[in-house]
Amino acid sequence: MNEIPDMSSVLARRLADAPWRTSTRSQTSNCVEVAPLPGGPAAVALRDSKDRGGPVLLFDRAGWAGFIAGTKNGQFDLS
């Protein structure tokens, strides 16, 4: 019998194996990490570098482009 893989465990493996990187502009206390995800509907993952086991934001290509554009335009500034 063929077993259907649990999608959450498949995603967890993809995230664990992802090539995470931190921006060179990150400050010591305000860092996020980003990782490209090959295959599947999510193309990019984003997480807090201080909580690597915590929540991860997943973006498709259009969503990532919108997030980057919003960040550059100050849409997410807290001040």
VMD Tcl script that builds the backbone (N, CA, C; Angstrom):
set m [mol new atoms 237]
animate dup $m
set s [atomselect $m all]
$s set {name element resname resid chain x y z} {
  {N N MET 1 A 0.834 -1.171 0.000}
  {CA C MET 1 A 0.000 0.000 0.000}
  {C C MET 1 A 0.887 1.245 0.000}
  {N N ASN 2 A 0.542 2.232 -0.815}
  {CA C ASN 2 A 1.282 3.492 -0.847}
  {C C ASN 2 A 0.803 4.399 0.274}
  {N N GLU 3 A 1.746 4.994 0.946}
  {CA C GLU 3 A 1.409 5.899 2.046}
  {C C GLU 3 A 1.462 7.327 1.542}
  {N N ILE 4 A 0.446 8.117 1.878}
  {CA C ILE 4 A 0.414 9.528 1.504}
  {C C ILE 4 A 1.204 10.302 2.548}
  {N N PRO 5 A 2.215 11.067 2.122}
  {CA C PRO 5 A 3.034 11.793 3.100}
  {C C PRO 5 A 2.236 12.899 3.785}
  {N N ASP 6 A 2.512 13.116 5.049}
  {CA C ASP 6 A 1.934 14.213 5.806}
  {C C ASP 6 A 2.559 15.500 5.291}
  {N N MET 7 A 1.735 16.406 4.749}
  {CA C MET 7 A 2.256 17.628 4.125}
  {C C MET 7 A 3.012 18.510 5.111}
  {N N SER 8 A 2.609 18.507 6.383}
  {CA C SER 8 A 3.326 19.336 7.353}
  {C C SER 8 A 4.734 18.807 7.577}
  {N N SER 9 A 4.921 17.482 7.552}
  {CA C SER 9 A 6.269 16.945 7.733}
  {C C SER 9 A 7.119 17.167 6.486}
  {N N VAL 10 A 6.489 17.134 5.320}
  {CA C VAL 10 A 7.216 17.419 4.078}
  {C C VAL 10 A 7.696 18.865 4.097}
  {N N LEU 11 A 6.812 19.788 4.483}
  {CA C LEU 11 A 7.188 21.200 4.557}
  {C C LEU 11 A 8.258 21.416 5.618}
  {N N ALA 12 A 8.132 20.767 6.766}
  {CA C ALA 12 A 9.136 20.908 7.832}
  {C C ALA 12 A 10.506 20.465 7.334}
  {N N ARG 13 A 10.564 19.381 6.566}
  {CA C ARG 13 A 11.849 18.917 6.009}
  {C C ARG 13 A 12.412 19.926 5.019}
  {N N ARG 14 A 11.532 20.475 4.161}
  {CA C ARG 14 A 11.985 21.473 3.181}
  {C C ARG 14 A 12.546 22.705 3.877}
  {N N LEU 15 A 11.892 23.129 4.957}
  {CA C LEU 15 A 12.367 24.301 5.690}
  {C C LEU 15 A 13.674 24.013 6.419}
  {N N ALA 16 A 13.807 22.825 6.976}
  {CA C ALA 16 A 15.038 22.458 7.687}
  {C C ALA 16 A 16.223 22.382 6.730}
  {N N ASP 17 A 15.970 21.945 5.502}
  {CA C ASP 17 A 17.042 21.796 4.511}
  {C C ASP 17 A 17.268 23.054 3.675}
  {N N ALA 18 A 16.454 24.067 3.859}
  {CA C ALA 18 A 16.533 25.273 3.034}
  {C C ALA 18 A 17.837 26.039 3.300}
  {N N PRO 19 A 18.354 26.706 2.283}
  {CA C PRO 19 A 19.574 27.510 2.446}
  {C C PRO 19 A 19.243 28.902 3.008}
  {N N TRP 20 A 19.021 28.991 4.308}
  {CA C TRP 20 A 18.658 30.246 4.963}
  {C C TRP 20 A 19.811 31.234 4.900}
  {N N ARG 21 A 19.477 32.514 4.681}
  {CA C ARG 21 A 20.516 33.547 4.706}
  {C C ARG 21 A 19.963 34.801 5.374}
  {N N THR 22 A 20.868 35.553 5.964}
  {CA C THR 22 A 20.533 36.798 6.646}
  {C C THR 22 A 21.060 37.956 5.820}
  {N N SER 23 A 20.299 39.018 5.744}
  {CA C SER 23 A 20.713 40.195 4.991}
  {C C SER 23 A 21.986 40.781 5.583}
  {N N THR 24 A 22.829 41.305 4.730}
  {CA C THR 24 A 24.036 41.985 5.204}
  {C C THR 24 A 23.691 43.298 5.890}
  {N N ARG 25 A 22.469 43.789 5.706}
  {CA C ARG 25 A 22.026 45.023 6.351}
  {C C ARG 25 A 21.370 44.778 7.704}
  {N N SER 26 A 21.199 43.546 8.080}
  {CA C SER 26 A 20.566 43.233 9.357}
  {C C SER 26 A 21.422 43.715 10.511}
  {N N GLN 27 A 20.749 44.204 11.536}
  {CA C GLN 27 A 21.429 44.599 12.762}
  {C C GLN 27 A 21.392 43.415 13.710}
  {N N THR 28 A 22.182 43.456 14.757}
  {CA C THR 28 A 22.296 42.299 15.639}
  {C C THR 28 A 20.973 41.888 16.277}
  {N N SER 29 A 20.069 42.827 16.555}
  {CA C SER 29 A 18.825 42.454 17.222}
  {C C SER 29 A 17.605 42.463 16.301}
  {N N ASN 30 A 17.757 42.863 15.073}
  {CA C ASN 30 A 16.622 42.954 14.150}
  {C C ASN 30 A 16.896 42.168 12.877}
  {N N CYS 31 A 17.023 40.870 12.994}
  {CA C CYS 31 A 17.394 40.061 11.836}
  {C C CYS 31 A 16.253 39.156 11.402}
  {N N VAL 32 A 16.106 39.048 10.110}
  {CA C VAL 32 A 15.241 38.034 9.532}
  {C C VAL 32 A 16.097 37.212 8.583}
  {N N GLU 33 A 15.648 36.004 8.342}
  {CA C GLU 33 A 16.339 35.126 7.404}
  {C C GLU 33 A 15.371 34.765 6.292}
  {N N VAL 34 A 15.888 34.617 5.107}
  {CA C VAL 34 A 15.089 34.279 3.947}
  {C C VAL 34 A 15.693 33.054 3.271}
  {N N ALA 35 A 14.822 32.230 2.694}
  {CA C ALA 35 A 15.306 31.035 1.993}
  {C C ALA 35 A 14.433 30.780 0.771}
  {N N PRO 36 A 15.056 30.558 -0.385}
  {CA C PRO 36 A 14.279 30.139 -1.554}
  {C C PRO 36 A 13.846 28.685 -1.369}
  {N N LEU 37 A 12.644 28.369 -1.841}
  {CA C LEU 37 A 12.135 27.000 -1.732}
  {C C LEU 37 A 11.844 26.474 -3.132}
  {N N PRO 38 A 12.645 25.550 -3.614}
  {CA C PRO 38 A 12.405 25.002 -4.951}
  {C C PRO 38 A 11.186 24.076 -4.962}
  {N N GLY 39 A 10.370 24.200 -5.978}
  {CA C GLY 39 A 9.203 23.343 -6.116}
  {C C GLY 39 A 8.099 23.708 -5.147}
  {N N GLY 40 A 6.876 23.328 -5.469}
  {CA C GLY 40 A 5.746 23.606 -4.597}
  {C C GLY 40 A 5.219 25.009 -4.788}
  {N N PRO 41 A 4.085 25.302 -4.157}
  {CA C PRO 41 A 3.469 26.625 -4.333}
  {C C PRO 41 A 4.224 27.757 -3.630}
  {N N ALA 42 A 4.918 27.459 -2.537}
  {CA C ALA 42 A 5.677 28.496 -1.834}
  {C C ALA 42 A 7.058 28.604 -2.457}
  {N N ALA 43 A 7.449 29.827 -2.796}
  {CA C ALA 43 A 8.740 30.046 -3.438}
  {C C ALA 43 A 9.786 30.600 -2.485}
  {N N VAL 44 A 9.328 31.278 -1.412}
  {CA C VAL 44 A 10.246 31.928 -0.483}
  {C C VAL 44 A 9.715 31.766 0.938}
  {N N ALA 45 A 10.623 31.513 1.873}
  {CA C ALA 45 A 10.276 31.428 3.294}
  {C C ALA 45 A 11.012 32.540 4.040}
  {N N LEU 46 A 10.374 33.068 5.082}
  {CA C LEU 46 A 10.938 34.155 5.867}
  {C C LEU 46 A 10.729 33.834 7.343}
  {N N ARG 47 A 11.773 34.012 8.159}
  {CA C ARG 47 A 11.656 33.734 9.594}
  {C C ARG 47 A 12.505 34.720 10.392}
  {N N ASP 48 A 12.232 34.778 11.690}
  {CA C ASP 48 A 12.985 35.602 12.632}
  {C C ASP 48 A 14.238 34.823 13.019}
  {N N SER 49 A 15.396 35.421 12.856}
  {CA C SER 49 A 16.642 34.706 13.158}
  {C C SER 49 A 16.805 34.438 14.653}
  {N N LYS 50 A 16.085 35.179 15.498}
  {CA C LYS 50 A 16.170 34.943 16.947}
  {C C LYS 50 A 15.276 33.781 17.386}
  {N N ASP 51 A 14.374 33.334 16.497}
  {CA C ASP 51 A 13.441 32.256 16.818}
  {C C ASP 51 A 13.352 31.302 15.633}
  {N N ARG 52 A 14.451 30.632 15.348}
  {CA C ARG 52 A 14.533 29.781 14.153}
  {C C ARG 52 A 13.556 28.616 14.160}
  {N N GLY 53 A 13.083 28.232 15.328}
  {CA C GLY 53 A 12.094 27.161 15.400}
  {C C GLY 53 A 10.673 27.684 15.440}
  {N N GLY 54 A 10.525 29.001 15.351}
  {CA C GLY 54 A 9.215 29.628 15.450}
  {C C GLY 54 A 8.492 29.698 14.112}
  {N N PRO 55 A 7.526 30.600 14.022}
  {CA C PRO 55 A 6.715 30.702 12.809}
  {C C PRO 55 A 7.531 31.108 11.589}
  {N N VAL 56 A 7.059 30.671 10.443}
  {CA C VAL 56 A 7.686 30.981 9.163}
  {C C VAL 56 A 6.609 31.533 8.239}
  {N N LEU 57 A 6.913 32.630 7.568}
  {CA C LEU 57 A 6.017 33.167 6.553}
  {C C LEU 57 A 6.394 32.552 5.216}
  {N N LEU 58 A 5.397 32.095 4.458}
  {CA C LEU 58 A 5.624 31.507 3.143}
  {C C LEU 58 A 4.993 32.394 2.086}
  {N N PHE 59 A 5.723 32.644 1.018}
  {CA C PHE 59 A 5.259 33.509 -0.058}
  {C C PHE 59 A 5.364 32.777 -1.387}
  {N N ASP 60 A 4.362 32.983 -2.262}
  {CA C ASP 60 A 4.556 32.585 -3.650}
  {C C ASP 60 A 5.318 33.728 -4.321}
  {N N ARG 61 A 5.662 33.588 -5.580}
  {CA C ARG 61 A 6.500 34.609 -6.237}
  {C C ARG 61 A 5.828 35.990 -6.254}
  {N N ALA 62 A 4.544 36.041 -6.578}
  {CA C ALA 62 A 3.840 37.329 -6.624}
  {C C ALA 62 A 3.742 37.942 -5.223}
  {N N GLY 63 A 3.461 37.125 -4.217}
  {CA C GLY 63 A 3.378 37.611 -2.847}
  {C C GLY 63 A 4.705 38.150 -2.352}
  {N N TRP 64 A 5.806 37.474 -2.709}
  {CA C TRP 64 A 7.138 37.928 -2.301}
  {C C TRP 64 A 7.463 39.271 -2.958}
  {N N ALA 65 A 7.146 39.400 -4.251}
  {CA C ALA 65 A 7.397 40.661 -4.946}
  {C C ALA 65 A 6.598 41.792 -4.294}
  {N N GLY 66 A 5.360 41.513 -3.910}
  {CA C GLY 66 A 4.545 42.513 -3.230}
  {C C GLY 66 A 5.086 42.866 -1.858}
  {N N PHE 67 A 5.569 41.875 -1.127}
  {CA C PHE 67 A 6.145 42.114 0.200}
  {C C PHE 67 A 7.398 42.989 0.091}
  {N N ILE 68 A 8.263 42.675 -0.859}
  {CA C ILE 68 A 9.487 43.462 -1.057}
  {C C ILE 68 A 9.133 44.895 -1.459}
  {N N ALA 69 A 8.182 45.054 -2.374}
  {CA C ALA 69 A 7.775 46.397 -2.795}
  {C C ALA 69 A 7.201 47.179 -1.618}
  {N N GLY 70 A 6.366 46.550 -0.798}
  {CA C GLY 70 A 5.789 47.207 0.363}
  {C C GLY 70 A 6.850 47.590 1.383}
  {N N THR 71 A 7.840 46.729 1.553}
  {CA C THR 71 A 8.935 47.024 2.475}
  {C C THR 71 A 9.735 48.227 1.991}
  {N N LYS 72 A 10.054 48.255 0.715}
  {CA C LYS 72 A 10.819 49.381 0.157}
  {C C LYS 72 A 10.027 50.690 0.241}
  {N N ASN 73 A 8.701 50.614 0.144}
  {CA C ASN 73 A 7.865 51.809 0.181}
  {C C ASN 73 A 7.487 52.232 1.599}
  {N N GLY 74 A 7.958 51.510 2.612}
  {CA C GLY 74 A 7.683 51.880 3.988}
  {C C GLY 74 A 6.319 51.437 4.499}
  {N N GLN 75 A 5.646 50.570 3.771}
  {CA C GLN 75 A 4.313 50.116 4.148}
  {C C GLN 75 A 4.280 49.440 5.519}
  {N N PHE 76 A 5.378 48.827 5.931}
  {CA C PHE 76 A 5.399 48.064 7.181}
  {C C PHE 76 A 6.160 48.780 8.306}
  {N N ASP 77 A 6.546 50.035 8.087}
  {CA C ASP 77 A 7.248 50.795 9.118}
  {C C ASP 77 A 6.348 50.978 10.342}
  {N N LEU 78 A 6.906 50.810 11.507}
  {CA C LEU 78 A 6.136 50.940 12.736}
  {C C LEU 78 A 6.130 52.355 13.297}
  {N N SER 79 A 6.964 53.217 12.778}
  {CA C SER 79 A 7.037 54.581 13.332}
  {C C SER 79 A 6.024 55.504 12.690}
}
mol reanalyze $m
mol bondsrecalc $m
mol representation Tube
mol addrep $m
